[in-house]
Amino acid sequence: MSVSFGGFHNETATFRTTEEIAKGTPVKISDNATVSACADGEAFCGILANGDGQYAAVQIYGEVTAKFSGTAPELGYTKLAASADGVKAGGEREYLVISVDENESTVTFLM
């Protein structure tokens, strides 16, 4: 047996978008039922799972692994914000950080 959080309460919602957004990008609500990429330091409502420039599948709940920039986030409940590369430590909203890989610059957390 091994540890796994994949699939834990993963929920994805489909929004409109007016731009092409890369998979793994933190997004925010920018208009009615519409998301856009977050600017550095902004709070995010989810992580883009898939998109085509018109519609975006956004993971809004569950286990997420994302790239981090700057100082590695701490384990446990930690504040995260959007960054140019994914997420970074800081911001206003807390997430449960369950794993940090400093060699790969990834952080796994529960939204």
Phi and psi restraints in degrees (value plus and minus 20) as a CYANA .aco file:
   2 SER   PHI    -156.8  -116.8
   2 SER   PSI     148.3   188.3
   3 VAL   PHI     -97.4   -57.4
   3 VAL   PSI     116.9   156.9
   4 SER   PHI    -171.8  -131.8
   4 SER   PSI     114.4   154.4
   5 PHE   PHI    -137.4   -97.4
   5 PHE   PSI     -22.5    17.5
   6 GLY   PHI     -78.0   -38.0
   6 GLY   PSI     110.4   150.4
   7 GLY   PHI      65.9   105.9
   7 GLY   PSI     -25.5    14.5
   8 PHE   PHI     -84.1   -44.1
   8 PHE   PSI      86.5   126.5
   9 HIS   PHI      29.6    69.6
   9 HIS   PSI       9.8    49.8
  10 ASN   PHI     -84.2   -44.2
  10 ASN   PSI     105.2   145.2
  11 GLU   PHI    -150.2  -110.2
  11 GLU   PSI     112.4   152.4
  12 THR   PHI    -144.8  -104.8
  12 THR   PSI     118.3   158.3
  13 ALA   PHI    -142.5  -102.5
  13 ALA   PSI     128.3   168.3
  14 THR   PHI    -119.4   -79.4
  14 THR   PSI     107.8   147.8
  15 PHE   PHI    -141.4  -101.4
  15 PHE   PSI     145.3   185.3
  16 ARG   PHI    -101.7   -61.7
  16 ARG   PSI     138.7   178.7
  17 THR   PHI    -168.7  -128.7
  17 THR   PSI     133.9   173.9
  18 THR   PHI    -130.9   -90.9
  18 THR   PSI      -8.6    31.4
  19 GLU   PHI    -168.0  -128.0
  19 GLU   PSI     138.2   178.2
  20 GLU   PHI     -97.7   -57.7
  20 GLU   PSI     106.1   146.1
  21 ILE   PHI    -143.6  -103.6
  21 ILE   PSI     114.5   154.5
  22 ALA   PHI     -93.8   -53.8
  22 ALA   PSI     123.4   163.4
  23 LYS   PHI     -74.6   -34.6
  23 LYS   PSI     117.8   157.8
  24 GLY   PHI      69.9   109.9
  24 GLY   PSI     -21.3    18.7
  25 THR   PHI    -101.1   -61.1
  25 THR   PSI     112.7   152.7
  26 PRO   PHI     -86.4   -46.4
  26 PRO   PSI     118.3   158.3
  27 VAL   PHI    -146.2  -106.2
  27 VAL   PSI     142.4   182.4
  28 LYS   PHI    -151.5  -111.5
  28 LYS   PSI     140.3   180.3
  29 ILE   PHI     -94.8   -54.8
  29 ILE   PSI     104.0   144.0
  30 SER   PHI    -134.6   -94.6
  30 SER   PSI     -35.1     4.9
  31 ASP   PHI    -185.9  -145.9
  31 ASP   PSI     158.9   198.9
  32 ASN   PHI     -75.0   -35.0
  32 ASN   PSI     100.4   140.4
  33 ALA   PHI      33.6    73.6
  33 ALA   PSI       9.1    49.1
  34 THR   PHI    -151.0  -111.0
  34 THR   PSI     119.5   159.5
  35 VAL   PHI    -139.2   -99.2
  35 VAL   PSI     137.4   177.4
  36 SER   PHI    -161.5  -121.5
  36 SER   PSI     144.5   184.5
  37 ALA   PHI     -85.7   -45.7
  37 ALA   PSI     122.6   162.6
  38 CYS   PHI     -96.4   -56.4
  38 CYS   PSI     130.6   170.6
  39 ALA   PHI    -104.5   -64.5
  39 ALA   PSI     143.2   183.2
  40 ASP   PHI     -74.7   -34.7
  40 ASP   PSI     107.6   147.6
  41 GLY   PHI      69.9   109.9
  41 GLY   PSI     -28.5    11.5
  42 GLU   PHI     -97.8   -57.8
  42 GLU   PSI     134.7   174.7
  43 ALA   PHI     -92.3   -52.3
  43 ALA   PSI     126.6   166.6
  44 PHE   PHI    -140.1  -100.1
  44 PHE   PSI     129.5   169.5
  45 CYS   PHI    -116.5   -76.5
  45 CYS   PSI     -34.5     5.5
  46 GLY   PHI    -199.0  -159.0
  46 GLY   PSI    -198.3  -158.3
  47 ILE   PHI    -139.5   -99.5
  47 ILE   PSI     110.9   150.9
  48 LEU   PHI     -85.1   -45.1
  48 LEU   PSI     103.8   143.8
  49 ALA   PHI    -114.9   -74.9
  49 ALA   PSI     -51.9   -11.9
  50 ASN   PHI    -188.3  -148.3
  50 ASN   PSI     130.6   170.6
  51 GLY   PHI    -185.5  -145.5
  51 GLY   PSI     140.5   180.5
  52 ASP   PHI    -149.8  -109.8
  52 ASP   PSI      -7.6    32.4
  53 GLY   PHI      73.2   113.2
  53 GLY   PSI     -37.9     2.1
  54 GLN   PHI    -134.6   -94.6
  54 GLN   PSI     -57.6   -17.6
  55 TYR   PHI    -148.9  -108.9
  55 TYR   PSI     130.3   170.3
  56 ALA   PHI    -155.8  -115.8
  56 ALA   PSI     106.3   146.3
  57 ALA   PHI    -107.0   -67.0
  57 ALA   PSI      98.6   138.6
  58 VAL   PHI    -137.9   -97.9
  58 VAL   PSI     103.7   143.7
  59 GLN   PHI     -97.1   -57.1
  59 GLN   PSI      99.2   139.2
  60 ILE   PHI    -131.4   -91.4
  60 ILE   PSI     -24.9    15.1
  61 TYR   PHI    -176.0  -136.0
  61 TYR   PSI     129.0   169.0
  62 GLY   PHI      90.6   130.6
  62 GLY   PSI    -184.1  -144.1
  63 GLU   PHI    -105.5   -65.5
  63 GLU   PSI     111.0   151.0
  64 VAL   PHI    -152.8  -112.8
  64 VAL   PSI     117.9   157.9
  65 THR   PHI    -134.6   -94.6
  65 THR   PSI     105.9   145.9
  66 ALA   PHI    -155.5  -115.5
  66 ALA   PSI     137.4   177.4
  67 LYS   PHI     -90.0   -50.0
  67 LYS   PSI     126.0   166.0
  68 PHE   PHI    -142.9  -102.9
  68 PHE   PSI     136.0   176.0
  69 SER   PHI    -143.9  -103.9
  69 SER   PSI     139.1   179.1
  70 GLY   PHI      56.8    96.8
  70 GLY   PSI    -169.8  -129.8
  71 THR   PHI     -86.3   -46.3
  71 THR   PSI     117.9   157.9
  72 ALA   PHI     -81.9   -41.9
  72 ALA   PSI     113.5   153.5
  73 PRO   PHI     -82.7   -42.7
  73 PRO   PSI     130.6   170.6
  74 GLU   PHI    -103.0   -63.0
  74 GLU   PSI     133.6   173.6
  75 LEU   PHI     -91.3   -51.3
  75 LEU   PSI     134.2   174.2
  76 GLY   PHI      73.5   113.5
  76 GLY   PSI    -185.2  -145.2
  77 TYR   PHI     -90.7   -50.7
  77 TYR   PSI      96.7   136.7
  78 THR   PHI    -156.4  -116.4
  78 THR   PSI     120.3   160.3
  79 LYS   PHI     -95.6   -55.6
  79 LYS   PSI     111.6   151.6
  80 LEU   PHI    -148.2  -108.2
  80 LEU   PSI     130.4   170.4
  81 ALA   PHI    -157.8  -117.8
  81 ALA   PSI     146.1   186.1
  82 ALA   PHI     -89.1   -49.1
  82 ALA   PSI     131.1   171.1
  83 SER   PHI    -159.2  -119.2
  83 SER   PSI     152.9   192.9
  84 ALA   PHI     -82.4   -42.4
  84 ALA   PSI     -48.0    -8.0
  85 ASP   PHI    -121.3   -81.3
  85 ASP   PSI     -25.1    14.9
  86 GLY   PHI     130.4   170.4
  86 GLY   PSI    -118.0   -78.0
  87 VAL   PHI    -151.4  -111.4
  87 VAL   PSI     148.6   188.6
  88 LYS   PHI    -168.8  -128.8
  88 LYS   PSI     140.7   180.7
  89 ALA   PHI     -87.7   -47.7
  89 ALA   PSI     121.4   161.4
  90 GLY   PHI     100.1   140.1
  90 GLY   PSI    -191.2  -151.2
  91 GLY   PHI      74.2   114.2
  91 GLY   PSI    -183.6  -143.6
  92 GLU   PHI    -130.8   -90.8
  92 GLU   PSI     -41.5    -1.5
  93 ARG   PHI    -126.1   -86.1
  93 ARG   PSI     115.7   155.7
  94 GLU   PHI    -114.7   -74.7
  94 GLU   PSI     124.0   164.0
  95 TYR   PHI    -152.4  -112.4
  95 TYR   PSI     136.2   176.2
  96 LEU   PHI    -107.6   -67.6
  96 LEU   PSI      83.3   123.3
  97 VAL   PHI    -102.3   -62.3
  97 VAL   PSI     101.4   141.4
  98 ILE   PHI    -129.4   -89.4
  98 ILE   PSI     -34.6     5.4
  99 SER   PHI    -180.8  -140.8
  99 SER   PSI     121.5   161.5
 100 VAL   PHI    -152.5  -112.5
 100 VAL   PSI     107.7   147.7
 101 ASP   PHI    -134.4   -94.4
 101 ASP   PSI      78.9   118.9
 102 GLU   PHI     -89.2   -49.2
 102 GLU   PSI     -48.8    -8.8
 103 ASN   PHI     -86.9   -46.9
 103 ASN   PSI     -57.9   -17.9
 104 GLU   PHI    -116.8   -76.8
 104 GLU   PSI     -26.1    13.9
 105 SER   PHI      35.3    75.3
 105 SER   PSI      28.0    68.0
 106 THR   PHI    -142.1  -102.1
 106 THR   PSI     131.6   171.6
 107 VAL   PHI    -151.6  -111.6
 107 VAL   PSI     115.8   155.8
 108 THR   PHI    -130.8   -90.8
 108 THR   PSI     108.1   148.1
 109 PHE   PHI    -164.9  -124.9
 109 PHE   PSI     143.0   183.0
 110 LEU   PHI    -124.9   -84.9
 110 LEU   PSI     110.9   150.9
